[in-house]
């Protein structure tokens, strides 16, 4: 009887959040271990299906850096990184698009469809909805920075009750251009701000932002986040995650969350419970 009572209590705890976020758009950057473990892939798909079923509108943006690097190595195509950012040659760009728009994107779409939600895959080239220019005047090759997001296509997909699954590749704007490889975190933040998302969540391989004693910081405002970057508390690979959160919040997204993608059902725990499981950044 106690187990049944606990189930009811869990549902009752989730109810106000379901009401609060119903018909709201939530952007999810999907990557890290959550994208590489078969078990976690299935849990992620279940989370998306549940959110969609209760009336929340999820938009998924995915990465794929590890798979890209693996295939480039297998094909003996050199790829280097500068300050953690890939320098994408024209030859490498073909592989980037093959992996992101082809292999990974369609795998996620198939997984969501198999769980009973209608999903559709696209990249920034589709409908020319995401445009970019070369980063640092071409110093990073075909790695780009987003200059414009046309929300028409995404909004139409959401209106038809599909879940968009987006590969972070942007149009170069001219005929024959191979497109640009976009950092998935930054693509997610730009898209979230452009479509007036209520929340953005970044699935990572850490529990969230940590203080100097390695304890989880549950909430940060923008000033606190900038201060922790300045004093080195936020460092390394967490910096671009936090920068993406800051950009999204400054763009109008109410809350940005960094959560542990290694934790089963972390999306539901963060969105539909009072305590949450990661770090929340807001104004």
N, C-alpha and C positions, 0 to 999 in steps of 0.2 A: 504493500500500500504506500509506503514512504517513497518508493521509486516513482510510482505514478504521480504522487503529490509533487515531487521534484520536477517532473516533466511539465505539469501544469504551471508551476511557479516560473519555470523558464519561459514558457509561452507568454505568461502574463507580463514578465519583465520585458519581453521583446515587443509587446503590443504597442506601447506608446511611441516607440521608435519606428515601427512600421507605419503608424498613422502620420508621424512627423515627416517621414521621407517618402511617403507614397507620391508618385508622379514627379519626384525629383530625380535629376540625373546625377549619377555617381561615376566618376572616372577611376579606373583601376589600372595601374601600371603593373603588369604581370611579368615577373622575371625571377632570376636567382634559382634557388633549390626548388621552389614551388613549380618551376617550369621544367625541371629535369627528373623529378621523381614520379613514377607512374602512379603511386598511391596519392601523392599530393596533387597531381593533375586531376585525379578523379574527385578529390575533396574540393578543389577549386571550382570545378565544373558544377558540383552540387550547390556550392555557395551562390554561384551566378544564377543558377536555375531558381533557387529559393528567392533571391532578391527580386528577380524578374517576375516571379509568380505573385509576390505580395505587392507588386505595383511600383517597385523602384526600377529606375531605368539605368542599367549598367552599360558603360562603354569601356571596352578593354583595349589597352595599348600594350603591345608586348615587345620585349627585347629578343636577343638571340646572339649576343656577342661570342659566347663560348662555341656555339655551333658554327658560326662564321669562321672563327679562328681555326677550328678543327678541319673544316673543309679546305680552307686556304692552305694549311700545312700539307694536307693530303695531295693537293694539286701543285705543291711547291711554288705557291705564289707568295712573295714576300709582303708582309704587312707589319708596319711599325706603329708604335704609340708615342705620343708626345703629351705629357701631363695627363695621362690616362685617357686620351682621346685617340681614336684610330685615324691614321692618315690613310684615306681611301683612294687608291689608284683607280684608273678607269677599268683596268682588268679586274681588280678586287671588287669594284662596284657591281659587276655582273654577278659575282658570287654572293655579295650581300643581298641583292634583290632576289636571287634564286632561293637563298635560305630563308629570308624574312617573309617575302610575299608568297613564296611557294611552300616550302616544307613546313615551316613553323606555323604560319598563319592558317594554312588549310588543316593542319593537325588540330589546332585549337577550335576552329569552326566545326570540324567533324566531331570533336569531343563534346562540345556544347549541344550540337544537334542530337547526338546519341543519348543525351540526358533529357531531351524533350523540350529544349528551348530553341527558338529559331534564331540562328546566328548567320551573319554574312561577313565575309572577309574583304578587306580593301586596303589599299595603301594611299598615300597622298597623291599619287598619280591618277587615281580613279576620280573622275569628275574634276580633276585639277584642283582638289579641295585644299591641298597643302603645298605652298610654294616656298622655295628657299633660295639662298645665294651661298656661294662658297665661303666657308669660314676663314677669317683672317686673310682675305684676298687670295684665296687658293692655297695657302700654306698647308692645309690639311687635305688637299686634293678634292675629292668629291664628298667630303664630309661637310655638311651645310648647317646653316642657321635659318630657322623658319622666318619668313617675311610676311606671310599672309595665310590665313585659314578661312576658307569659304565654308560656312556651317550648313549650307543648304542640303548637301548630300547626307550628312550625319543626322540632321534633324528629320529628314524624310524617312530615313531608316528607322529612327526611334519612333516616329509617328506611326509607322506600320508595324510596330511592336517587335522588331528584330533587335538583336544585340549586335552592334558593330564591333568587329575585331580588327584592329588597325595595325598594320606594319609601318614602322617609322621610316618611310621613304617619301621624300618630297619631290615634286616636279621641278625641273630646271627652267621651265617656262618657254623653251624653244623646241622646235621640231628636231628630233634626233638626239636630244640631250639625254644622257643615261639616268638623270635624276641625282638626288643627294641622299646620302646616308645621314640620318638624324639620330642624335642621342635620344633613346626612348624616354628617359625621364623628362627631358626638356620638351619633347613632343607631347607627352601626356599633360604637362603643365600648360602649354600653349593651347592645346585642344580644350582642356577643362575650362580655361578662362573664356575661350571663344564661344563655347556653347552654354555658358552660364551654369556650369555644374555646381551642385550644392557642396559636394565633397570630392576630394581626390585622395586615393590611397596608393602608396608605394609598397609593394611586397618586396622585402629584402631578406638578406641572410643574417640579420641581427635583430635583437628584440626592440630596437628603436634607438633614439639618441641617448647616449650615456654621459653621465657627469664624470668628473675627474677620478671618482672612486668606483667607476664602472657600474653605477646604479642607474636604472632607467629614469629618465626625465619624462614625466607623463604629459605635461603641457608646457608650451613655450609661446610667447608672443613674438612678433617680428623683431623687436628691439633686443629681446633676450637671445634670440637665435643669432642675430648679427654679433652680439657681444661674445657668445660662446665660440663663434667662428674666429673672431679677432684674437681671443686669448688662447686658441689652440685646443680647446676642449672638443670642439667639433673639428675633425681633421680627416685626412685621407679620403677614402671612398664615400664617407658620409657627407662631405662638403657638397658634391653635386646633387645629392638627394635633397639636402636642406635648401640649397639654392633653388631647386625646382619647386619645392614647397613654398618658398618665399615668393617666387614669381607667380605661382598660381593664386596665392592669397592676395597679393597686390593687384592681380588681375580681376579680382572679384569673387573668387571661390571662398566660401565661408570658412572651411576648415580643410587642412591638409594633414594626412596621417602617414607615418612611417611605421610599418608593422612587420612582424616576423612571418615571412612566407613559409617557414619550416614548420610552423604550428598549424595543425589541422584546424580548418574552419576559422582561421584568423580573421577573415573578412566579416563573417557573421558576428564574431565576438567583438570586433571593433565597432561595427555599425549598429548592432541590435542589442547591446548590453550597456549598462550604466558605467561600468568601470573601464571597458576597453582593454586592449592588450599592448598598445604601442605608444608612440609619441604623437601628440596632436599639436600642430602649429596653426595659430590664428592671429588676427589683428590684435 
